[in-house]
């Protein structure tokens, strides 16, 4: 009886992850399109292909369980996807926008890492060894994506800092040259 309760919880969590992954299949192309960095865009496109594979893997697990993957909406992922959409609406450009997109993407990855860790623990307890193996493979890919985003963030954050410094220096130079012109006019 207790096993049945845990199995139902396991299936419910798998449905949640399945919906989360299908939401990402729709969101990742938008993130890729918004990216100014070719490397970031390629990373989002690569992760889109991985995410499609994650959906297929989950469908395989549902088939093993004799269950349907449908019927649950992942509110957590919906919120994270909405946050990513809000970032794209902000008045950000270049590396600063890319840095914000990476932040949004990493929040998604951390959510997925936690979710997959949870269902792996359930599957282990339920003795679903084949499913554990499939889920662990997906978890490894999610962790790898997070690591790639962290590496890319280091580079892009430096570029964003440079752009920010340039924006501050530029107005200062313009103001300084404007003051000189004013001062010159007064002297003349």
Residue pairs with C-beta under 8 A, 6 or more apart in sequence:
3 126
6 122
6 125
6 126
7 126
9 122
10 119
10 122
10 123
10 126
10 128
11 65
11 67
12 72
13 115
13 118
13 119
13 122
14 58
14 61
14 62
14 65
14 67
14 69
14 119
15 69
15 70
15 71
15 72
16 72
16 74
16 76
16 115
17 58
17 74
17 112
17 115
17 116
17 119
18 55
18 58
18 59
18 62
18 69
18 72
19 72
19 73
19 74
19 77
20 74
20 76
20 77
20 111
20 112
20 115
21 51
21 54
21 55
21 58
21 112
22 55
23 74
23 77
23 78
23 81
24 48
24 51
24 77
24 81
24 108
25 48
25 51
25 52
25 55
27 81
27 84
27 85
28 44
28 45
28 47
28 48
28 51
29 44
29 45
29 48
30 84
30 85
30 88
31 44
31 84
31 88
31 101
31 104
31 105
32 41
32 44
32 45
32 48
33 41
34 88
34 97
34 101
35 41
35 44
35 97
35 98
35 101
36 93
36 94
36 95
36 97
36 98
37 95
37 98
37 152
37 156
39 152
40 98
40 101
40 102
40 152
40 156
43 145
43 148
43 149
43 152
44 105
47 145
50 141
50 145
54 138
54 141
57 134
57 135
57 137
57 138
58 69
59 69
60 134
61 131
61 134
61 135
62 68
62 69
64 128
64 130
64 131
65 131
76 111
77 108
77 111
80 104
80 107
80 108
80 111
81 108
83 104
83 107
84 101
84 104
84 105
84 108
87 97
87 100
87 101
87 103
87 104
88 97
88 101
90 97
90 100
92 100
94 159
94 160
94 163
95 156
95 157
95 159
95 160
95 162
95 163
96 160
96 163
96 164
98 156
98 159
98 160
99 153
99 156
99 157
99 160
102 149
102 152
102 153
102 156
103 153
105 149
106 146
106 149
106 150
106 153
109 142
109 143
109 145
109 146
109 149
110 146
112 142
113 139
113 142
113 143
113 146
116 135
116 138
116 139
116 142
117 139
119 135
120 132
120 135
120 136
120 139
123 129
123 131
123 132
123 135
124 132
